[in-house]
C-alpha cells in the first residue's frame, strides 16, 4: 500500500469522526504498519480451506506474544486466543476467517500470491480473493490494541480465528460448525459475537450494517428422479425421468412467485445442475438436479425447502416416478441475522469510530456465511458488519467483486475496519452485555 493512500483514507475517514473517537484512533494508528505487514504476508502466502497450517502458526505465535491464553487445533487449523481483562465485565467473541480461494491472482501488487494448492484433484492458483487476509490481520491488530490495556479492560475477549469459511473440501468437515462441534465455546460462553467483512461494494471509509437478516441462508439441494427406461420410439413403455425432472424445475419456480410472502423478505430458488439421459433415442430412467435456496427469514427458508421437497415428490408421483430428495443437503448455513438491539448499539459505536455519514444501511446480500453457526452454537446474539475496500474515487459498482481474480483491497480499509471493531468492542465491554 502506498503511504499516500493510507494517509488519505485516514484523513477522509477520521476527520469526520467526533472528538470522543480519538482514543480508538490513537490506539490503532501506531499499529497500522504491523497490521499492514501481517496482511501482506498472509496475502502472499494464502492457504485453502482446512489447509491453513502456516496461517494458524503465525496467528498463534502472535497471540502468544501478546500474552493471551491460546488454543490451537480447533476444527483442524483453528486458533483461539482469550484475553482476560483486569476488571469484571461481559464476555465478547470476535471472529476472523483465515482461508483463501482456488483463484489465480491477477492483481499487480508486489505481494501478489504465487501460491499453488490442490483443489478437487487439480493443481490451482490460490488467492485471498475474499479478503480473509485483511480480517486476520485486523483482528490480530485488535488483539494487540486490547492487550495493551488489559489491566483496565472490563470482561474477557475471545478472538476466534476460523478456518474453512469458504467450505471444507469434499468429504471433510470444517468451518464454524466444526469449531462448535470441537467445543470452541465449552469453557467460554460469550454474551455476544462480532464479525466483519471487507467488501468491494463500498468505498474505503464507509462501513455498513443492518438489523435482521443481513446475509441470506444457503441451502444446497440434490434431487434424483427415478423412472423406467424405454426406447425413444415407444416412450409409453417407460417413465421419463427427464420430463419429470423438467416439470419439477418448472413447478419450483412458483415457490417464490406464488407461495412466499415477498412483502416480508426476498428469497431465491436456483437450479444449477440438470443431468439426465445417455442417448438421443432412449427414455432415461434417471435425472439429477442440484441447486440452492436462499432466504433472509428462517420461517420463509423452511417454507421454501418444504415446498421444494413436496413439489419433487408429488410431481414424481404424478408421472409414475420416484425421487430421492436431499432437501436440504448437508452443508447449509442459516440466515446471518443481526440482533436488532445489539445492532443499534454497534451502529452507535461505528458512528463514533468513523463518523455518522460513513455508516450506511447495508443492502441485503444473497451470499451466505457460516458466521451465524457460531452465534447459534454459543446461543449468543451476534452482529456482522461490512467494511468498504474499494479505493475512493473508483465506482464500487464497477470494481472487481470479492472472489474475483482481480479483487483489490485498498489497505486504507485496514485502519477503518480495525478502528470500527475496536470501538464496538470497547463500548460493548464497557456498557455490559445486552439484556434479554
C-alpha positions in Angstrom: 0.0 0.0 0.0 1.3 3.4 -0.9 1.7 5.7 2.1 -0.4 8.4 0.5 -3.3 6.1 0.1 -3.3 5.2 3.8 -2.9 8.9 4.8 -5.8 9.8 2.5 -8.0 7.1 4.0 -7.2 8.2 7.5 -7.8 11.9 6.7 -11.0 11.3 4.9 -12.5 8.9 7.4 -11.2 10.2 10.7 -11.6 13.9 10.0 -15.4 13.3 10.1 -15.3 11.3 13.3 -16.3 13.0 16.6 -13.7 14.1 19.1 -14.5 11.2 21.6 -13.4 8.7 18.9 -9.9 9.8 19.3 -9.0 7.1 21.8 -9.7 4.2 19.4 -7.9 6.1 16.6 -4.9 6.7 18.8 -4.7 3.0 19.6 -5.0 1.8 16.0 -2.7 4.3 14.2 0.6 3.1 15.6 -0.4 -0.5 14.9 -1.1 0.1 11.2 2.4 -0.7 9.9 2.3 -4.1 11.7 -1.3 -4.8 10.6 -0.3 -4.0 7.0 2.7 -6.2 7.2 0.6 -9.1 8.5 -1.9 -8.6 5.8 0.7 -8.5 3.0 2.5 -11.6 4.4 -0.8 -13.5 4.6 -1.8 -12.3 1.2 1.4 -13.6 -0.3 1.1 -17.0 1.4 -2.6 -17.9 1.1 -3.9 -21.4 2.1 -7.0 -23.2 1.1 -9.8 -24.3 3.5 -8.7 -26.8 6.1 -5.1 -26.3 5.0 -4.3 -23.1 6.8 -1.2 -24.5 8.6 1.2 -21.6 8.1 -1.5 -19.1 8.8 -2.6 -20.7 12.1 1.1 -20.9 13.2 1.5 -17.2 12.5 -1.7 -16.3 14.4 -0.9 -18.5 17.4 2.6 -17.1 17.7 1.4 -13.5 17.6 -1.3 -14.1 20.1 1.2 -15.8 22.5 3.5 -12.7 22.2 0.6 -10.7 23.4 0.2 -12.9 26.5 -3.1 -14.4 25.5 -4.3 -17.8 26.5 -4.0 -19.6 23.2 -5.7 -22.8 22.0 -4.8 -24.5 18.6 -6.1 -27.4 16.6 -9.8 -26.5 16.9 -11.6 -27.5 13.7 -8.2 -28.8 12.4 -6.3 -25.4 12.0 -8.4 -23.0 14.0 -6.9 -20.8 16.7 -8.5 -19.2 19.7 -6.9 -16.5 21.9 -8.5 -15.4 25.1 -7.7 -12.0 26.7 -8.8 -11.6 30.3 -9.3 -8.0 31.4 -8.4 -6.7 34.8 -11.9 -5.8 35.7 -15.2 -7.7 35.8 -17.4 -7.4 32.8 -19.1 -9.3 29.9 -17.6 -11.8 27.6 -17.2 -11.0 23.9 -16.2 -13.2 21.0 -14.7 -11.7 17.8 -14.3 -13.9 14.7 -11.9 -13.7 11.8 -11.8 -16.2 8.9 -8.4 -17.3 7.6 -8.8 -19.4 4.4 -8.2 -18.4 0.8 -9.8 -19.5 -2.5 -8.8 -21.6 -5.5 -8.3 -18.5 -7.6 -5.2 -17.4 -9.6 -4.4 -13.8 -8.7 -4.5 -11.2 -11.4 -3.6 -8.0 -9.4 -0.4 -6.1 -9.9 0.9 -5.7 -6.4 4.4 -6.6 -5.1 3.0 -9.1 -2.6 0.7 -10.9 -5.1 0.2 -14.5 -4.5 2.1 -17.1 -6.5 0.9 -19.9 -4.3 -0.5 -23.2 -5.7 -2.7 -25.7 -4.0 -4.7 -28.8 -4.7 -8.5 -28.4 -5.2 -10.8 -31.2 -6.4 -7.8 -33.2 -7.6 -6.2 -30.4 -9.6 -3.4 -28.0 -9.0 -4.8 -24.5 -8.9 -3.7 -21.0 -8.0 -4.5 -19.8 -4.5 -5.5 -16.2 -3.6 -7.1 -14.3 -0.8 -9.8 -13.2 -3.2 -12.3 -12.6 -0.5 -10.2 -10.5 1.9 -9.8 -13.0 4.7 -6.1 -11.9 5.0 -7.4 -8.5 6.0 -9.8 -10.0 8.5 -7.0 -12.0 10.2 -4.6 -9.0 10.2 -7.1 -6.6 11.6 -8.2 -9.0 14.3 -4.6 -9.5 15.3 -4.2 -5.7 15.5 -7.4 -5.5 17.6 -6.0 -8.1 20.0 -2.8 -6.1 20.2 -4.7 -2.9 21.0 -6.9 -4.5 23.7 -3.9 -6.4 25.2 -2.2 -3.1 25.9 -5.0 -2.0 28.2 -5.8 -5.4 29.7 -5.4 -4.1 33.3 -8.2 -1.5 32.8 -10.3 -3.7 30.5 -13.6 -5.0 31.8 -14.6 -8.5 30.9 -12.9 -11.0 28.5 -12.5 -11.3 24.8 -12.2 -14.4 22.7 -10.5 -14.0 19.3 -11.7 -16.8 17.1 -9.6 -17.4 14.0 -11.7 -19.7 11.9 -10.6 -22.0 9.1 -12.6 -23.2 6.1 -15.3 -20.4 5.9 -15.3 -21.0 2.2 -16.3 -24.6 2.7 -14.4 -27.7 3.6 -13.0 -29.9 0.9 -15.3 -32.8 -0.3 -15.5 -35.5 2.4 -14.2 -33.3 5.2 -15.9 -31.3 8.0 -14.7 -27.8 8.6 -15.5 -24.1 9.3 -17.7 -22.7 12.1 -19.8 -25.9 12.5 -16.7 -27.9 13.3 -15.4 -25.3 15.7 -18.7 -25.5 17.6 -18.6 -29.3 17.4 -15.0 -29.3 18.7 -16.1 -27.3 21.8 -14.9 -23.8 21.0 -17.4 -22.4 23.5 -17.2 -25.2 26.0 -15.3 -23.1 28.6 -16.1 -19.6 27.3 -19.7 -18.6 27.0 -19.8 -15.2 25.1 -22.5 -12.7 25.7 -22.2 -11.6 22.1 -20.3 -12.3 18.9 -19.0 -9.8 16.4 -17.7 -10.3 12.9 -16.8 -8.1 9.9 -16.1 -8.5 6.2 -14.3 -6.3 3.7 -16.3 -5.9 0.5 -15.8 -4.2 -2.8 -19.4 -2.9 -2.7 -18.4 0.2 -0.6 -15.5 2.6 -0.8 -12.8 2.9 1.8 -14.0 5.0 4.7 -17.5 3.6 4.7 -18.9 0.8 6.9 -22.4 -0.8 6.5 -24.6 -2.7 8.9 -28.3 -3.6 9.0 -30.5 -5.2 11.7 -32.2 -8.5 11.0 -31.2 -10.7 8.0 -28.0 -9.2 6.6 -26.9 -12.2 4.5 -29.0 -15.0 3.2 -29.2 -18.5 4.4 -27.7 -21.0 1.9 -29.2 -24.5 1.4 -28.0 -26.9 -1.3 -30.4 -29.4 -2.6 -30.0 -32.6 -4.6 -32.9 -34.4 -6.3 -32.6 -37.6 -8.2 -35.6 -38.8 -10.3 -36.0 -42.5 -10.9 -38.2 -43.5 -13.8 -38.1 -46.6 -16.1 -36.0 -46.8 -19.3 -37.6 -47.4 -22.7 -36.9 -46.9 -26.4 -37.4 -43.4 -27.6 -39.7 -44.7 -30.2 -42.1 -46.2 -27.6 -42.0 -43.8 -24.6 -45.3 -45.1 -23.3 -43.5 -48.2 -22.2 -41.3 -46.2 -19.8 -41.4 -43.5 -17.2 -39.4 -40.5 -18.5 -37.1 -39.2 -15.7 -36.0 -36.2 -17.9 -39.6 -35.0 -18.4 -40.4 -35.5 -14.8 -37.3 -33.5 -13.7 -38.2 -30.7 -16.1 -41.6 -30.5 -14.6 -40.0 -30.3 -11.1 -37.8 -27.4 -12.3 -40.8 -25.6 -13.8 -43.1 -26.1 -10.8 -40.4 -25.0 -8.4 -40.5 -21.5 -10.0 -43.8 -21.0 -8.2 -42.3 -21.3 -4.8 -41.1 -17.7 -4.7 -43.6 -16.2 -7.1 -46.7 -17.8 -5.6 -46.0 -19.3 -2.2 -43.8 -16.9 -0.3 -44.9 -13.5 1.1 -42.2 -11.4 -0.6 -43.6 -8.3 1.0 -41.7 -9.6 4.1 -38.3 -10.6 2.6 -36.9 -11.8 -0.7 -35.9 -15.4 -1.5 -34.2 -17.3 -4.3 -34.6 -20.8 -5.7 -32.0 -21.7 -8.3 -31.3 -24.9 -10.2 -27.7 -25.1 -11.2 -27.4 -28.7 -12.4 -29.6 -30.8 -14.6 -28.2 -34.1 -15.8 -30.2 -36.8 -17.4 -30.0 -39.3 -20.3 -27.3 -41.1 -22.1 -28.5 -41.3 -25.8 -30.9 -39.4 -28.0 -33.3 -42.3 -28.6 -33.5 -43.7 -25.1 -36.1 -42.6 -22.5 -33.8 -42.1 -19.5 -34.6 -43.8 -16.2 -32.7 -41.2 -14.1 -32.2 -37.5 -13.9 -30.3 -35.5 -11.4 -30.9 -31.9 -10.2 -28.9 -29.7 -7.9 -29.4 -26.1 -6.8 -29.6 -23.6 -3.9 -32.3 -21.9 -1.9 -31.6 -18.5 -0.3 -33.7 -16.6 2.2 -33.4 -13.8 4.8 -36.0 -15.2 7.2 -35.8 -18.6 8.9 -39.6 -19.2 8.6 -39.5 -18.4 4.8 -36.4 -20.6 4.5 -38.2 -23.6 6.0 -41.3 -22.9 3.9 -39.3 -22.8 0.7 -37.5 -26.0 1.5 -40.6 -27.8 2.4 -42.4 -26.7 -0.7 -39.5 -27.8 -2.9 -39.4 -31.3 -1.4 -43.2 -31.5 -1.7 -43.1 -30.5 -5.4 -40.4 -33.0 -6.2 -42.3 -35.9 -4.5 -45.7 -35.1 -5.9 -44.7 -34.3 -9.5 -42.7 -37.5 -9.5 -45.7 -39.5 -8.2 -48.0 -37.9 -10.8 -45.6 -39.1 -13.5 -45.2 -42.6 -12.1 -41.7 -41.9 -10.9 -39.9 -41.7 -7.5 -37.4 -39.3 -6.1 -34.5 -39.3 -3.7 -34.7 -35.7 -2.4 -31.9 -34.3 -0.2 -33.7 -31.0 0.6 -31.6 -29.6 2.2 -28.4 -31.4 1.6 -25.6 -31.3 4.2 -23.6 -28.1 4.5 -26.3 -25.5 5.0 -25.8 -22.0 6.5 -28.6 -20.2 8.4 -29.6 -16.6 7.9 -26.8 -14.3 9.0 -29.1 -12.5 11.4 -28.0 -9.3 13.3 -29.8 -9.0 16.6 -31.7 -5.7 16.4 -31.0 -4.4 19.9 -27.3 -5.3 19.7 -27.1 -3.9 16.2 -28.3 -0.5 17.4 -25.5 -0.4 19.9 -22.9 -1.4 17.4 -24.2 1.1 14.9 -23.6 3.8 17.5 -20.1 2.6 18.0 -19.4 2.6 14.3 -20.6 6.2 14.1 -18.3 7.1 16.9 -15.4 5.4 15.1 -15.8 6.7 11.5 -18.5 9.4 11.6 -22.2 9.0 11.2 -22.2 9.9 7.5 -19.9 7.0 6.8 -22.1 4.4 8.4 -24.5 3.1 5.8 -27.6 0.9 5.9 -26.2 -2.3 4.4 -28.1 -3.8 1.4 -29.2 -7.4 1.8 -26.6 -9.7 0.4 -27.8 -13.1 -1.1 -24.3 -14.5 -0.5 -24.0 -16.6 2.7 -21.7 -17.0 5.6 -21.1 -19.7 8.2 -20.6 -17.0 10.9 -24.2 -17.4 12.2 -23.3 -21.0 13.1 -21.1 -19.6 15.9 -23.9 -17.5 17.3 -26.2 -20.5 17.3 -23.6 -22.7 18.8 -22.9 -20.2 21.6 -26.6 -19.2 21.9 -25.5 -15.6 21.9 -26.7 -12.6 19.8 -24.4 -11.5 17.0 -23.6 -8.6 14.8 -21.8 -8.7 11.4 -20.9 -5.6 9.5 -19.2 -4.7 6.3 -16.0 -2.6 5.6 -15.6 -0.8 2.3 -12.5 -1.9 0.4 -12.7 -0.1 -3.0 -10.4 2.9 -3.4 -12.0 6.3 -3.0 -12.8 7.7 -6.4 -13.5 4.3 -8.0 -17.1 3.3 -8.6 -17.8 0.3 -6.4 -20.4 -0.9 -8.8 -17.7 -1.5 -11.4 -14.9 -2.7 -9.1 -13.9 -6.3 -9.2 -16.0 -8.2 -6.7 -14.9 -10.4 -3.8 -13.9 -13.8 -5.2 -12.6 -12.2 -8.5 -9.0 -12.8 -9.5 -8.9 -9.0 -9.8 -10.2 -8.3 -6.3 -8.2 -5.4 -4.9 -8.3 -4.3 -1.3 -7.3 -0.7 -0.7 -5.3 -1.0 2.5 -6.9 2.1 3.9 -9.7 -0.4 4.9 -7.4 -1.8 7.5 -7.4 1.4 9.5 -11.2 1.7 9.1 -12.1 -1.9 10.0 -9.7 -2.1 13.0 -10.9 1.2 14.4 -14.6 0.3 13.9 -14.3 -3.1 15.6 -12.1 -1.7 18.4 -14.7 0.9 19.2 -17.5 -1.6 19.1 -15.6 -3.9 21.4 -14.7 -1.2 23.9 -18.2 0.1 24.0 -19.7 -3.4 24.5 -17.3 -4.3 27.3 -17.7 -1.0 29.0 -21.5 -0.9 28.8 -22.2 -4.6 29.6 -23.9 -7.5 27.9 -27.3 -6.9 26.3 -30.4 -7.7 28.3 -32.6 -10.5 27.0 
